[in-house]
Amino acid sequence: MRGGFDPEEIERVRQATDILAVVGEHVKLKRSGKSWVGLCPFHQEKTPSFHVDPVKGLFHCFGCGAGGNVFTFLMRAEGLSFAEAARKLAARAGIELATTERQERGRRSRLLSLLAEAASFYHTVLMSEEGEEARRYLEGRGLPREAWETWTLGFSPRSRDASLRHLLARGFRHHEVMEAGLVHVVEGGLQDRFAGRVVFPVRNLSGEIVGFGGRLIAGEGPKYLNSPESSVYHKARLLYGLDRAKAWQARKGRAVVAEGYLDAIALHLAGVNEAVATCGTALGLEHLRTLRRFSDRVVLAFDADEAGALAAERGLGLGNEVGVDLAVAEFPPGRDPAALLAEEGPEALAERVERARPLVQFVLDRIVERRSGGPEGKARAAREGAAALATCPDPLVREEYALYLAERLGARPEQVLSLVNRALRGERVEAERVATPAEVRLEKEALRALLLSEEGDDLSRELEEEDFALPEARRVFRALRTLGRDGLLSSLHEQEEVVARLVSELLLAEGPLAPRETLLRLQEKGLRQKISSLRTILEKLNPLEQGERYRVLFSELMDLELERRRVLDEISKAEGV
């Protein structure tokens, strides 16, 4: 909801408005093919690059990049807020907008009450005879009874619909329980989402329970399960424990981020009260922006495995974009914070956090350690390290770590500094970290296919956010997956400017579509990159000394190779070869 208006009414206003007429009051337009063109009102130009498509209801300037729908245009052209633009266009269309703020507040309050009641039910079950197995699990992970109470931990019974029946008996309705994400539809009816799991209530900044995370302790199914997105639960912004940790973060001048709920609790038990955890998703920009409100230093306390190390590496560019200093707390191989607490005690865990080293140093060390021998390996590591350092906004930091990288590689400092400067100028110094022009075209064409194809929403499920290298492409894909094509287009005025710009550019671009083939090519690109990364890791391992890990990664490599061959076969069929 935006400005207190019903989204359906806003969509009705958009459809009832002639974007040509609105834009035409500010820009002199001439027809050109399917579009209308004119001089952009948002920047100085002599040759028209401003396009309006009345069928799609969009505008885009191919000069300055401005774009969006009729609400976006009016807000920018006349300096209006969204509410002002909506009211003006509604009046123009003869539509009376009714505010629904009071209804929305009542609906939200009822949803929060339902979630609080569910948390109380889960906790009661945990402390009952039925929760004995769950209590043994928590004790085995080093969590004392006081922690169960402090964090309101719970257990969802194994029966099909125990929590559903409890909530219905408390006066809540089926559709409300579904909206809260506590049940899902299965053959034969509704089933409790978290049945047979230890349950961790997730709170927002105000301490209100907005969702849950569940950990399976026996039986089949995903080990971890989280609430689906809802009107109150947005995992891209939520951090488990932040309601408790925010004051400590401000006091200590740092935040600590773990990967799991148990890890966050373990850190608190060790006196690291500024700890939080992501809710079943990778650490992202919105998470860091939230943490930036309380502290400008963030320590990553991720699992001591390859996945945890890669997750930490991905944080380098995000931290620089948001303006937070990132560091890495390192744990013994195969350990996470919860395991370290149980095995070595709170002092050992707290000490690991205190000894955290800067993320940029961690990343450079990883680059050096995985390089192959000889001049070629040194050159690759220098280029990759330079690309990483180019994301650092502080020139003093860049220079200091360029010297550090040169020392680690035994290279001349001026050579590494030259590579960093080239990377800063946008020159391609490392193929694996910079998208090629062909890859950029492919990613944009894939998004265009998702936006224009009738099967776009279905096809998007075959892709992952990691398939896109361009940050703006990832944001558009994320919005598509969350809102669907129609939802994104109808709410384009609510999106980040970079999203609105790219969407309008893609929708007003011309050319044939080959949705299936394009998406297959994007999948193949992602598989190729994963295969390359795995091969690099395997080159560093000794099969005799690290046999089990080598076998697991090699098996994963073979699976990826088979999947890539399957995708290549499908591409050939799509091309009619």
URSUL-V966582 format. One record per residue. N is the residue number from 1. RES is the residue in one letter. OMEGA is omega in whole degrees, -180 to 180 (* if undefined). D_CENTER is the distance of its C-alpha to the mean C-alpha in Angstrom with 2 decimals. Layout:
# URSUL-V966582
N	RES	OMEGA	D_CENTER
N	RES	OMEGA	D_CENTER
This chain:
# URSUL-V966582
1	M	-177	21.36
2	R	177	22.24
3	G	179	25.47
4	G	-178	26.74
5	F	176	27.45
6	D	-179	27.10
7	P	180	24.50
8	E	178	27.16
9	E	178	29.70
10	I	179	27.50
11	E	178	27.05
12	R	178	30.83
13	V	-178	31.48
14	R	-178	29.32
15	Q	-178	31.21
16	A	-175	34.51
17	T	175	34.10
18	D	-176	35.50
19	I	178	33.14
20	L	-179	36.02
21	A	-180	38.25
22	V	-179	35.82
23	V	-178	34.93
24	G	176	38.60
25	E	-179	39.64
26	H	-175	37.92
27	V	174	38.06
28	K	-173	40.96
29	L	173	39.58
30	K	-179	41.24
31	R	177	40.47
32	S	-176	39.16
33	G	180	38.55
34	K	-177	36.04
35	S	172	34.74
36	W	-175	36.48
37	V	178	36.36
38	G	177	37.42
39	L	-176	37.07
40	C	178	33.75
41	P	-174	34.33
42	F	173	31.49
43	H	-178	32.89
44	Q	176	36.32
45	E	180	37.13
46	K	178	40.33
47	T	-177	39.05
48	P	175	37.13
49	S	-177	33.46
50	F	-175	32.33
51	H	175	31.87
52	V	177	31.82
53	D	-177	31.42
54	P	179	33.11
55	V	180	32.22
56	K	180	28.45
57	G	-175	28.85
58	L	170	26.94
59	F	176	27.95
60	H	174	26.81
61	C	180	28.51
62	F	175	28.40
63	G	-178	29.83
64	C	177	27.60
65	G	180	24.53
66	A	-180	24.84
67	G	178	23.95
68	G	180	23.13
69	N	-173	25.28
70	V	177	28.45
71	F	180	26.91
72	T	-178	25.02
73	F	-176	28.32
74	L	179	30.46
75	M	-177	28.25
76	R	-176	28.34
77	A	-176	31.93
78	E	177	33.48
79	G	-177	31.24
80	L	168	30.54
81	S	179	27.92
82	F	-178	26.18
83	A	179	28.65
84	E	179	31.55
85	A	-179	30.54
86	A	-179	30.04
87	R	-179	33.44
88	K	-179	35.15
89	L	178	33.99
90	A	179	34.74
91	A	180	38.22
92	R	-178	38.71
93	A	-179	37.90
94	G	-180	40.04
95	I	179	37.25
96	E	180	37.30
97	L	178	33.91
98	A	178	33.86
99	T	-178	31.54
100	T	-176	29.91
101	E	-178	28.71
102	R	178	31.17
103	Q	-179	30.28
104	E	178	26.57
105	R	179	27.34
106	G	179	29.55
107	R	180	27.05
108	R	-180	24.37
109	S	180	27.07
110	R	179	28.13
111	L	179	24.67
112	L	177	24.30
113	S	178	27.85
114	L	-179	27.09
115	L	177	24.18
116	A	178	26.48
117	E	178	29.23
118	A	180	27.12
119	A	178	26.22
120	S	179	29.94
121	F	180	30.89
122	Y	-179	28.63
123	H	178	30.02
124	T	179	33.55
125	V	179	33.15
126	L	-176	31.90
127	M	-179	35.04
128	S	178	37.31
129	E	-179	39.06
130	E	-178	36.40
131	G	-176	33.81
132	E	-179	35.89
133	E	180	33.84
134	A	179	30.62
135	R	178	32.51
136	R	178	33.72
137	Y	-179	30.22
138	L	178	29.10
139	E	179	32.33
140	G	177	31.82
141	R	175	28.47
142	G	-179	30.38
143	L	-180	29.44
144	P	-178	32.63
145	R	-180	33.61
146	E	-180	33.02
147	A	178	29.27
148	W	-179	29.26
149	E	-176	30.87
150	T	-176	28.92
151	W	180	25.50
152	T	179	27.00
153	L	-177	26.01
154	G	177	27.21
155	F	178	27.98
156	S	-177	27.76
157	P	-178	31.04
158	R	-178	31.24
159	S	-170	33.11
160	R	-170	31.62
161	D	-177	31.29
162	A	-178	32.49
163	S	177	29.85
164	L	180	30.19
165	R	180	33.98
166	H	-177	33.72
167	L	176	31.59
168	L	178	33.86
169	A	179	36.83
170	R	174	35.42
171	G	177	35.52
172	F	-175	31.98
173	R	-178	31.62
174	H	-175	30.05
175	H	178	27.69
176	E	178	26.54
177	V	177	25.81
178	M	180	23.84
179	E	179	21.88
180	A	178	21.05
181	G	-177	19.66
182	L	176	22.43
183	V	172	24.06
184	H	-175	23.39
185	V	174	25.91
186	V	179	27.74
187	E	179	31.10
188	G	177	33.64
189	G	-178	31.64
190	L	179	28.96
191	Q	178	27.82
192	D	-178	26.23
193	R	-171	22.60
194	F	-177	23.06
195	A	178	26.66
196	G	-177	27.80
197	R	166	24.91
198	V	-172	24.85
199	V	179	22.84
200	F	177	20.88
201	P	179	20.70
202	V	-178	17.61
203	R	173	18.82
204	N	-177	17.68
205	L	-179	19.12
206	S	180	22.41
207	G	179	22.75
208	E	179	22.54
209	I	-177	21.29
210	V	-180	18.51
211	G	-176	17.49
212	F	167	18.10
213	G	-179	17.11
214	G	180	19.83
215	R	179	21.27
216	L	-180	23.82
217	I	176	27.02
218	A	177	29.21
219	G	-176	29.40
220	E	179	27.21
221	G	178	23.65
222	P	-179	20.10
223	K	-180	20.44
224	Y	179	17.50
225	L	-178	16.65
226	N	176	14.64
227	S	174	15.39
228	P	177	14.02
229	E	177	12.62
230	S	-180	15.71
231	S	180	17.29
232	V	-176	16.95
233	Y	180	13.97
234	H	-170	10.45
235	K	179	8.34
236	A	180	5.48
237	R	-175	8.79
238	L	174	11.11
239	L	-178	12.55
240	Y	177	15.39
241	G	-176	18.68
242	L	178	17.88
243	D	178	20.77
244	R	-169	23.07
245	A	-170	21.70
246	K	180	21.37
247	A	178	25.15
248	W	178	25.37
249	Q	178	22.66
250	A	-178	24.72
251	R	-177	27.87
252	K	180	26.93
253	G	177	24.94
254	R	172	21.98
255	A	176	19.07
256	V	-177	18.44
257	V	176	15.14
258	A	-178	15.63
259	E	-175	13.75
260	G	-179	15.87
261	Y	180	17.85
262	L	-180	21.14
263	D	179	20.26
264	A	179	19.58
265	I	179	22.89
266	A	180	24.66
267	L	176	23.83
268	H	179	25.25
269	L	178	28.28
270	A	179	28.76
271	G	178	28.94
272	V	-171	25.50
273	N	179	24.96
274	E	-175	22.13
275	A	175	19.73
276	V	177	16.56
277	A	172	14.02
278	T	-174	10.44
279	C	177	10.83
280	G	179	10.28
281	T	179	6.68
282	A	176	6.06
283	L	-176	6.87
284	G	-178	5.07
285	L	-178	7.48
286	E	176	8.03
287	H	-177	8.88
288	L	177	11.17
289	R	178	12.61
290	T	-179	13.55
291	L	-179	15.17
292	R	179	16.88
293	R	-175	18.94
294	F	-178	20.71
295	S	178	20.83
296	D	176	20.28
297	R	-178	20.20
298	V	177	17.59
299	V	179	18.68
300	L	-180	16.41
301	A	-176	18.28
302	F	180	16.64
303	D	-179	18.75
304	A	174	21.50
305	D	-176	20.74
306	E	179	19.48
307	A	179	15.99
308	G	179	15.83
309	A	179	17.35
310	L	178	15.02
311	A	178	11.97
312	A	180	14.13
313	E	-179	15.03
314	R	-178	11.60
315	G	-174	11.60
316	L	-180	14.76
317	G	-180	13.77
318	L	-180	11.14
319	G	179	14.00
320	N	180	16.47
321	E	-178	14.68
322	V	-179	14.46
323	G	175	17.84
324	V	176	17.60
325	D	-179	19.54
326	L	176	17.79
327	A	-177	19.99
328	V	172	19.95
329	A	-174	22.05
330	E	-177	23.55
331	F	178	24.92
332	P	-178	27.59
333	P	178	26.64
334	G	-178	25.24
335	R	170	24.86
336	D	-177	22.15
337	P	-179	22.95
338	A	180	24.33
339	A	-180	26.53
340	L	177	27.80
341	L	-178	28.75
342	A	-173	30.66
343	E	-174	32.40
344	E	175	33.15
345	G	-174	32.87
346	P	-178	31.18
347	E	-179	32.85
348	A	-180	31.48
349	L	-180	27.90
350	A	-180	28.29
351	E	179	29.98
352	R	179	27.10
353	V	-179	24.83
354	E	-177	27.65
355	R	-179	28.02
356	A	180	24.44
357	R	-176	24.68
358	P	-178	22.81
359	L	-178	19.66
360	V	177	21.28
361	Q	178	24.31
362	F	-179	22.40
363	V	-180	20.74
364	L	178	24.17
365	D	178	25.89
366	R	179	23.62
367	I	-180	24.35
368	V	-175	28.04
369	E	-177	28.19
370	R	179	26.83
371	R	175	29.05
372	S	-176	32.08
373	G	176	35.51
374	G	-179	37.69
375	P	-178	37.38
376	E	179	34.80
377	G	178	32.41
378	K	-179	33.01
379	A	179	32.38
380	R	-180	29.06
381	A	180	27.92
382	A	-180	29.20
383	R	180	27.33
384	E	178	24.00
385	G	178	24.58
386	A	178	25.60
387	A	178	22.42
388	A	-179	20.44
389	L	-180	22.93
390	A	178	22.72
391	T	-179	19.31
392	C	-176	21.25
393	P	-176	22.64
394	D	-178	25.67
395	P	178	28.53
396	L	177	30.23
397	V	180	27.27
398	R	-177	26.99
399	E	-179	30.73
400	E	-178	30.94
401	Y	172	28.39
402	A	176	29.86
403	L	178	33.11
404	Y	180	31.50
405	L	180	30.08
406	A	180	33.51
407	E	-180	35.23
408	R	-177	33.08
409	L	-174	33.77
410	G	-179	37.37
411	A	178	36.80
412	R	-177	38.39
413	P	-177	36.33
414	E	178	37.19
415	Q	-180	35.73
416	V	178	32.29
417	L	178	32.44
418	S	178	33.37
419	L	179	30.35
420	V	180	28.06
421	N	176	29.87
422	R	179	29.56
423	A	178	25.79
424	L	180	25.77
425	R	178	27.86
426	G	178	25.37
427	E	-177	27.54
428	R	-180	26.04
429	V	-179	26.81
430	E	-173	24.49
431	A	-175	23.83
432	E	-175	20.99
433	R	-179	18.85
434	V	-180	19.90
435	A	177	19.61
436	T	176	23.14
437	P	180	24.44
438	A	179	24.76
439	E	177	21.11
440	V	179	20.18
441	R	-179	22.67
442	L	-179	21.40
443	E	179	17.77
444	K	180	19.21
445	E	178	21.71
446	A	177	19.23
447	L	178	17.37
448	R	178	20.90
449	A	179	21.86
450	L	-178	19.08
451	L	-172	20.11
452	L	-177	23.84
453	S	176	24.42
454	E	180	25.56
455	E	-172	23.63
456	G	-178	20.36
457	D	179	18.47
458	D	-178	19.92
459	L	-178	19.33
460	S	-180	15.58
461	R	180	15.41
462	E	-179	16.91
463	L	175	14.10
464	E	-180	10.76
465	E	-178	8.01
466	E	178	9.77
467	D	-178	12.93
468	F	179	12.39
469	A	-179	13.46
470	L	179	13.84
471	P	-179	11.18
472	E	177	12.61
473	A	178	12.65
474	R	-179	8.95
475	R	178	8.72
476	V	180	11.66
477	F	179	10.57
478	R	180	7.50
479	A	178	10.35
480	L	-180	12.75
481	R	-177	11.20
482	T	-171	10.91
483	L	-170	14.25
484	G	-176	16.22
485	R	-177	18.40
486	D	179	20.94
487	G	179	18.65
488	L	-177	16.89
489	L	-179	20.36
490	S	-179	21.95
491	S	-176	19.45
492	L	179	19.15
493	H	-179	20.94
494	E	-174	18.17
495	Q	173	15.39
496	E	-178	14.75
497	E	-178	17.77
498	V	178	16.10
499	V	-180	14.75
500	A	-180	18.24
501	R	-176	19.97
502	L	-180	18.47
503	V	-180	18.88
504	S	177	22.44
505	E	-177	23.22
506	L	-177	22.30
507	L	179	24.13
508	L	176	27.19
509	A	-179	27.42
510	E	179	30.23
511	G	-178	30.81
512	P	178	30.87
513	L	171	27.95
514	A	-170	27.58
515	P	-175	24.37
516	R	-178	24.93
517	E	-178	26.09
518	T	-179	23.37
519	L	176	20.53
520	L	179	22.56
521	R	178	22.91
522	L	176	19.19
523	Q	-179	18.88
524	E	178	21.84
525	K	180	20.41
526	G	179	17.34
527	L	180	19.85
528	R	-180	22.17
529	Q	178	19.76
530	K	179	18.93
531	I	180	22.69
532	S	180	23.49
533	S	180	21.27
534	L	179	22.85
535	R	178	26.27
536	T	179	25.84
537	I	-177	25.07
538	L	179	27.99
539	E	-177	30.32
540	K	-175	29.94
541	L	174	30.77
542	N	-177	34.31
543	P	-178	34.78
544	L	-177	37.72
545	E	-177	36.14
546	Q	-171	32.59
547	G	-175	33.65
548	E	179	31.32
549	R	180	28.13
550	Y	-179	29.59
551	R	-179	30.40
552	V	-179	26.96
553	L	179	25.27
554	F	177	28.13
555	S	177	27.79
556	E	178	24.09
557	L	180	25.24
558	M	178	27.91
559	D	179	25.59
560	L	179	23.39
561	E	178	26.64
562	L	179	27.89
563	E	179	24.79
564	R	178	25.06
565	R	178	28.75
566	R	-180	28.06
567	V	178	25.70
568	L	177	28.34
569	D	180	30.98
570	E	177	29.12
571	I	179	28.80
572	S	178	32.54
573	K	-180	33.32
574	A	180	31.31
575	E	-179	33.31
576	G	-179	36.47
577	V	*	37.39
